[in-house]
């Protein structure tokens, strides 16, 4: 949907600066890092653009940078009085005026809105206040309906220039939300805004997963009583029953090349891990243990699958080759470990483990070493899922009462709720970037 709109109405033009010229200001892969203080002056409204429109751009951008966890955003309202009313992109020769702002980086911009054509133009520039130099600048043009998407692109571009890796604010998160009748699938932006309901069948809909092309969502539904696997477009149309073998058809996971799907199936009275072709045909059983097997997740190279099995008596995390061979147990601490999710970077596996009666989020290396606890405190924390860059985890938590979707950085820092709902959310799944 976004790709089609972009084809007709979106233009990206590089004004100044290239990534090759930029240095990395923040090593986000370090075990610990200090947030970069970044100054956001007031945005300028060009011509007859309403100030409220520029303020909206500013609000989305500031929120994105804060949620990334990489920056300490210095809002224009917290600047010294001499700088609070300065707006727009400053002259590079006058950067010394901003030394009192208390930041290392300055991100300034301007917004133009044509209400008749319902089109917009956004321009931003990055400056290094320490070395008093220009880093980069871009201009974005598109239809008004793309406002949030364009600002997310701007935030991701800022993150790229300062960390060497593009941000993920153009991704979306699917999740389930309990209703008066059943559970439905919803989708929200990475910042929790622009929430849309995808299913409206008043059934029990579970375990959403994005197709590799970002165009559809797979999920399990009891719509026809059996827990079948379905596909649906992002606008809620074109519902297709994809896998309807008797018993469970649950927890789909696509291989990195998009040619195979691993899922949990119950064709023989107990749950096993199967793989299917992408047309839902040719099921092949991978597991052969006497226990129940669940929750498969592919390695990013497509060579291995991590999954849950209770073959040892309690649910634990195991890994096997993609053909079902060479099964190895990874977790030995605790008597209940579930919900594995393999990082897109390949270096960690997130999981849910029970500690002192509560469920917490952990990560572990693919060889079973380096178990690290990420959550602690009140409530249960479950269902971890990685962002496409491996720098964030989405998960469900009851720490504030009802179950809600939270986001945190991969090291467990910067934990925050996704939406402002009252609860009933679970099973998050992150899309790839919409570009």
Helices and strands as residue ranges (DSSP letters): H 2-9, E 11-16, G 19-21, E 36-40, E 44-45, H 51-68, E 71-75, G 76-78, H 81-84, G 92-101, E 105-114, E 119-128, E 133-143, G 144-146, H 147-163, E 172-178, E 183-189, E 196-197, E 205-210, E 216-221, E 228-233, E 240-243, E 249-254, E 260-265, E 272-277, E 284-285, E 293-298, E 304-309, E 316-321, E 328-329, E 337-342, E 349-355, E 358-364, E 372-373, E 381-386, E 392-397, E 404-409, E 416-417, E 425-430
